[in-house]
Amino acid sequence: MPTFWLILAGICIVAAAGFLLRGEFNAAFVAAVIGLVAWFLNYRAQVSKSLAEDEPKHHDEHKDGEYSDEEEHLEN
């Protein structure tokens, strides 16, 4: 799915450049904004995937009986 957002972003930027060359500034702006949103969604998907991969490692660190400050605070 992240690749889809990146491809869509690229297509929108090319379309925005085409609109800009034709002098259609409103359409160029809309296409550029859609491309920017697609790029942001691509970045968000990459970060979510990275966090999901790191999460099990985080839980394994606390299995040995050590608690973080936050967990100690909740126990008191």
C-alpha positions in Angstrom: 0.0 0.0 0.0 2.8 2.5 0.7 4.0 2.2 -2.9 0.5 3.1 -4.2 0.6 6.4 -2.3 4.1 7.2 -3.7 3.0 6.4 -7.3 -0.1 8.6 -6.8 2.0 11.4 -5.4 4.3 11.2 -8.5 1.4 11.3 -10.9 -0.2 14.2 -9.1 3.0 16.2 -9.2 3.4 15.5 -13.0 -0.2 16.6 -13.5 0.4 19.7 -11.5 3.4 20.6 -13.6 1.3 20.0 -16.8 -1.5 22.3 -15.5 1.1 24.9 -14.5 2.6 24.9 -18.0 -0.9 25.3 -19.5 -1.6 28.3 -17.2 -4.3 26.5 -15.1 -3.1 27.6 -11.7 -6.1 26.5 -9.7 -5.9 23.0 -11.1 -2.2 22.9 -10.6 -2.6 23.9 -7.0 -5.2 21.2 -6.4 -3.1 18.5 -8.1 -0.1 19.5 -6.1 -2.0 19.4 -2.8 -3.4 16.0 -3.6 0.2 14.9 -4.4 1.4 16.2 -1.1 -1.3 14.4 0.8 -0.5 11.2 -1.0 3.2 11.6 -0.1 2.3 12.2 3.5 0.1 9.1 3.6 3.1 7.1 2.1 5.3 8.5 4.9 2.7 7.7 7.5 2.4 4.1 6.3 6.2 3.7 6.5 6.3 5.0 10.0 3.4 2.8 11.1 5.1 -0.2 9.7 8.4 0.7 11.4 6.6 1.2 14.7 4.8 -2.1 14.4 8.1 -3.9 13.8 9.7 -2.3 16.8 6.8 -2.8 19.2 7.3 -6.6 20.0 11.0 -5.8 20.9 9.8 -3.2 23.3 7.5 -5.6 25.1 10.3 -8.2 25.3 12.5 -5.8 27.2 10.1 -5.6 30.1 9.5 -9.4 30.5 12.5 -9.8 32.8 10.8 -8.2 35.7 12.0 -4.6 35.2 9.4 -1.9 35.1 9.6 1.5 33.5 9.0 4.6 35.5 5.5 4.8 34.1 4.7 1.3 35.2 6.1 1.9 38.7 3.9 5.0 39.0 0.8 3.0 38.1 1.5 0.5 40.8 1.8 3.1 43.6 
